[in-house]
Amino acid sequence: MQAASLDVQLGSRSYPIHIGSGLLDDASLFGRHLGESRAVIVTNTTVAPLYLERLRAAIGERVMLVKVLPDGEEHKNLAVLSDLYDALLAARCDRNCTLVALGGGVIGDITGFAAATYQRGVSFLQVPTTLLAQVDSSVGGKTAVNHPRGKNMIGAFHQPRAVIADIDTLATLPPREYAAGLAEVLKYGLIGDAPFHAWLSANASAITARDAGCLIEIVRRSCANKARVVAADEREEEGGSRALLNFGHTFGHAIETATDYRSLLHGEAVAIGMVMAARFSQELGWLPAADVRGIRDLVAGFGLPVTPPEGLDAVALLSLMRGDKKSSAGRIRLVLLRRIGEAVLSRDFPESALLALLETFTRSPEAATA
């Protein structure tokens, strides 16, 4: 089994992504990226008992503070962020400190946003421990916290100094968390890498079994896809290609917000959103019904939901989608599929058709996925 590395090419802000086994114990790797700075490890109550001491040992005497946050998407908010600021100030962390995010997407997002804003910006390292974070949220510099009116509405672009993804941490993920990460993996094949989509379909059993070679490949291939898009469109400019990475997310974010971030993992909501987006692509005459069924079956085969939770209201979801960051002047923009491997950002559809789709999925989910 070979380790892999690649770079996110952003000029002076370029950084490496290291992928492999045993990286969490590699003192020389962390030393290389920390340099002379002192380290603040930020983690959560679930990850800390598993990996905190190993990371602390690898970083050594450079560790000046450890902050353990509560676990869960519902804690990615301003109150927890303020608590992190309080800890940094109490420890007298200066601009030469480096925040080290040890955990999943929530820890990466909130630590990155703290790094972007503390004393107008300090460095940080991403040490993702979930599949979703390794293949998606740790790469690209998006940092944020949630607001009751919407997910990731308060944030900043702030690139890490490096991403260090140890696939050994994926062994301790509960099946549900592992499946949630696969949703983001599937996304890359659907929006721009049809051969990767075919590879995922062909290797579904080994991927589900967490075969180490497959893990290296899905993390490497996913990061390579994201790095390419981020290099071309770092800040998701109007009409830029980075918006395509949000395939399924406008539907998914609305569902997450409507359920108060409590009943679904982020990847589960994205999985539902991808199925809904694929079905809407079919409704617009783009994607063949057979491809929609294939997408749905692959999503379900990885243990992910394909319909929203019961009790959601279509009109309320539509209102939340209007407030999504990708909306423009109140008009909803969706990432849709012209074919597997080719995504487009579109608002060229009647809102009534979108509402009808939402009503189908919320009132008759069996019919929606028939």
N, C-alpha and C positions, 0 to 999 in steps of 0.2 A: 504494500500500500504506500503510495507516494503522497507526500505533502504537496500543496500547491500554493502559489502566490501570484498575485497580479496587482496592477496599479490602477488607481483612479486618476486619470490624467486631467489635472486642473491647473496646470502651470505651477505657480509658486505654492498653491494649496494642494498639490498632488500628494497622495499617500498610498501606502501599501495595504493589501489585504492578505493576511497569512491564514492558511487553512490547513489543518492537519491534526494528528493525534499527539497528545502530551504537551501541547503548547502552553497550557496553563502553568506548567512547572519550569518553563524555559526562562531562567533568570537573565540570560544574556539577551534574549529577545526583548524583554521588558526594559532592561537596562539601555538597550539601543534606542528605544523610542521615548524613554523618560529623560535621558541625558542627565543634566544636573538638577532637574526640577524635583520638588517634593510631591508625593502622591497622596491624593485623597480617594479612597475606595468608597464608591457608593453602590450599595447592593440592597437586597430586600430580605424579608424574614424567611422566605422559602429557599433562596439560593445561598444565603450566608452559611447555614449549617453544612452545606454540601461542598462549597468551593472557596469560601473566604480565606481559610487558613492556608490553603495551597497558594492562593494568589499573594497573600501577605508574605509568605515565605519566599516566593519568587521575586517580589519587589524588594524585600528586605528593609533595611533601615530608612529607605526613602519614604516609607509610609508615615505620614504625620497625622492622619485622621481616618477613621472608618465611620461611615454613616449608614445605618441599616434602616431602610424605609419599609412601610407596610406594603404587602403584595396585593396586586390587583389593579385593573384598569380604572376602577372607581377612585383610586388614590392618585391618579395622574392629574393633579389639580393644583390650584394656586396655593392652597393651604399647606400642602406637603412641600411644594417648592419653597415657600417661605420658611418652613422648618429647616430645609437644607441650607438656605442662605444663613439662617441664624447659626447653624453649626459651623459654617465656613468662617463667619465673622468672629464667633467665640474662639475659634482655634487660631485666629489671626492669619488666615491663609492670604498670601499676597498674590500678585499677578504672575509669579513664577511657579505657582502650584499647577499640577495637572490632575484633573478629575479622571478617575478610572471607573467606567460604568461596567459593573459585573452583574449581568442578568439578562432579562429578555427585553422586549421592545419598550415596555413602560419605563424601566430603569434607564435604558439608552436614551429615550426621548427626554425624560425629565433631567437627567444628568447633563445631556447635551445642551438643553436650554439654560440650565444653571451656568454651564461653562460659557455659553454665548453672552450671558448678561452679567455675570459676577465681575465686578470691577471693569466693566466694559469688554470683557472677553478674556478667558484663559483657555489653555489647551486641554484636550481630553482624549482619552483612549476608549475605544469600544472593545469590550471583551464579552461578546454575546454568548449566552448559554442556552438559548432556545433556537429551534430551527427557523422560526419566523424571523428572529433577529439576525441570525447568521446570513440568511439569504436575502433579506430585504431592509429592515429598519436600521441596521447598523451602518449601512452604506448610503452615502449620498448627502449627508449633512442636514437632513430635515430634523428639527428638534421642536418640541411643543408640549403644552399641557392642554387638557380638555376644559371646556366651559359647559355649564348646564345647557346652553343653547346650541352646542355643537362640538364635535370632536376636533382636536388639534387646531382650535381657532386662535390660540395665543402661542406664538412660537417664533423661531428665527432659523435661518440657514447658517450652520456653523459646522464646518468639516472637521472630523476627528484627525488626530495625528497619525493614527493607524487603527486597523481593525484586526483583532487577533481572535480567530474562531477555532476553538478546540472542539473537534467533533465528539470527543469522549463525553462531553457534557450532555450530549443528546441521549445517552444511555439512560439517564435518570429522568427523562421527561415522561410524564404520564402519557398514555396513548392519545388522549384528547389533545394535549398540547402539541404533540408531535404531528398529529393530523392537521392541526391548525396551521402549522408552518408549511405543510405541503400545499395549502391553498395558494400561498404566494409563489411557490415553485411552479405550480401549474400556470399561473398567470404569465410567466415569462414565455413559455412555449406558445400560449394562445395569442399573445399580442405581437410577437415578432420573431419567433424561433420555432417554426413548424418541425424541423428535425428533432429538436429537444422535446417537443410535445410527443412525437412518435416514440422517442427513446423512453420517456416516462411511461407511456402506455405499455411498451414492451417489457419494461422492468418493474412493473407495479408490485409484483410479489416480493422481489428482493428489497425494494424501497420500503414497503410496509414492514418487512422484517429488520430494517435498519442495518442492512449489509454495509460494512465499513467502506468498501470501495464505492458503492453507490452514494453513500453520504458525501464522500469527498467530491464526487462528480456533480451531485446536484447543488452543493454549495458553490463549487467553482463555477459551474455553468450559469447558475443564477446570478452570482456576483459579477461575472463577466458581462452578462446582459445588462445588468443595472449600471455597471461602471461605464459601459459604452453610451448609454442614454444620458447619464449624469454629465459625462464629459462634453456632450453636445449641447446640453441644456441644463446648466447647474441649478438655476433658480425658477424653473418651470415658467418661462416667459410665455406671453400670449402667443398661441399658435405653435409653441415648442413641443418637442417630442417627449419631454419628461411627463407631461400630463397623461400620456398613454399608460404609464405605470399605475394609474389609478383605475384600471379596468376592474369593475365590480365594486369599487370603493364608494362611489356615490350612493348606490343602493345600500351597501353594507354599513356605511357611516350613519345613514338615516335609521337603519334598523338598530344599530348600537345605541344611538341617542334615544330612540323611542323606548328602548328597554333599560335605560339608565345604566348601560355598560355592565349589567349584572348577569344576564342570562346566557350571553354568548361570548366566546372568546373572539378577538379581532379576526383571526383567520377564519373562524366559522362564519362570521358575518360577511366576510369577503367572498367566501365560497358560495353562499346564498346569492350574493350580489352578482357573481360571475354567471351563475345559472340564469338569473333574471336578465342580465345584459345580453347573454347569448340568445335567450328567447325573444327579447325585444329586437335584436338584430335579425332574427327570423321574421318577426312581424313586419319589419321594414323591407323585407324581400332580399336580404343580403345573404344570410347564412342558411344553408340547407337544413331541413328538419333532422336529417340523419346525423349531421355534425352536432346539432344541439343535444340530441339524445346521447351521442358519444361523450360530450363534455359532461353532461349530467351524470352519466354512468361512471365516468372516471372519478369525478368529485365524490360521488357516493361510495365508490369502491375504496377510496382512501379514508373512509369513515367520517366524512364531512356531511353536514346537513345541506339540503338542496331547496328547502322552502323556509320561509320566515316562521318564527314562533306564532302560536295562536294568539288571537286577541288584538293584533295590530290593526290600525285604521289606515286605509289607503290614502285618504285625503290628508291625514296628519303626516304620513310618510312623504307625500308629494311636497308639502310645505317645508319639511326638513330638507328635502333635496334642493329646494330653491335657495336655501341658506347655505348650501355647501360652498366650500372655497372655490370650486371650479365653476360655479355659476357666474354669470356676467349680466349685470343690470337686471337681476331677477330671473333671467332665462337659464334654464337647466342645460348643462352640457354633459353629455355622457360619452364614455369610451365604449365603442361598439366594435363588432367584428364584421369585416367584409368577407373574411374567410379565416380559417385557422392559420395563424401566423401573420395576419395583417389586421391591425387595429386602426381605428380612426376616431378623432374627437369630433363629435357632432352635436349640434343643437337644431338640426334641420329635421324636426319631427313635430307632429302636433302633440301638444301637452295632453290632449284628450286621450290619445293613444297610449301615452305613458300611464295615465290614471287608470285606464282600462286594464293594463297589464298588472298594475299594483293591486287592483281589485281582484283580479283573477288569482294572484298569488296569496292574497290575504283571506279571501273568501272560499276559494276552491283550489287549494294547493295540489290536490290529486290531479285535477284537470290541467293545471299549469305544467305539470311535469309528465303528463301522459305521452 
